[in-house]
Amino acid sequence: MNKKVMVGMSGGIDSSVTAYMLQKEGYEVEGVYLKLHNRDDGYHEKNLGFIEDVSKFLNIKYHVLDLSDKFTQKIYDYFVQSYLEGTTPNPCVKCNKNIKFGAMLKFAQDNDCEYLATGHYVKTDGEFLYKADDKTKDQSYFLSQVDKKALPYMMFPLSTYKKEDIVKLGETLASVYKKITEKNESQEICFVETVYTDVIKRHANIDLPGDVLDEEGNVVGEHKGYMHYTIGKRRGFTVKGAQEPHFVKELNPKTNTIVVGKKHVLEVNEVITSGLNMYIDDTKFTATVKLRYRSVSVPCEVVIENKKAIIRLKEPSFGVATGQLAVFYDGEKVIGSAWIESTK
């Protein structure tokens, strides 16, 4: 009897090709669509239309799993609260841990599937995660908080492909796939239709002008409300008499002030993290660390004590934000991750 695999299907080309590939390899495939929020703009209907067409073409059944309550509680509320508290959230990381490779994996196993497959660009050998071959699409950063116990049940058929190869394959498969290649790519954060501030505006007044301070605490300008800013931002506030660019170094929600400085004041050499998810048992090691998704990995030494990781960077990093994720790599291999609490 063929092994059964559940494919997380979004209506996009990556997950649609994933289902095709696995069926071609001889797996018994079923699909599942996650309903994560209650958008009423036709978002779900459009996605389900594509999934319906692909499922008919492959002759597979698919499920709709409504996790909107859990998503609101674990992801959406956390996202909003983070900005209110002056930190920068990473909802995709939380979603992968709690929803996709938490609740969706449980659903797959409850439906007698041996594996859960998705269209993520990442590799796994059942023990570790590794960077995908297509480094421009690599999603190992976003999956690095997934529980180690989940890894043996995860499959990523796109791990060795380039995105353009998947699109080209989709264009040749059938008209239902070609239609999917012609639609817009989904945005990075599924519930942010425009910019993040539009989401926060539904829950708080974010337009509260306040003072811009220098490092000594002197008032040097004005800003339009602390929630408009993230660490490292260089626009949208005034600094009187500034001849050089100034960057946001700190956000203070209680006083509605932001601290700014020239680039060198954003230099960070040490990072304190908590909420560890480690794939190795070592409490002291050297590695490279990514301190945000779009950053270059930096060599570092890591010491873990009292459930915190102290990361000493071997070269300075700039614009490191609390609330973001630090991901440790040994070459291509992900060896763990932790949430950034503070910097020095």
PyMOL commands that set and color helices and strands:
alter all, ss='L'
color gray80, all
select helices_A, chain A and resi 13-24+43-58+68-84+91-110+140-143+148-153+163-173+175-181+196-200+226-228+263-266
alter helices_A, ss='H'
color red, helices_A
select strands_A, chain A and resi 4-8+28-35+62-66+115-117+122-124+129-131+154-155+210-213+219-223+247-252+257-261+267-278+284-290+298-305+308-318+325-330+333-343
alter strands_A, ss='S'
color yellow, strands_A
deselect
rebuild
show_as cartoon
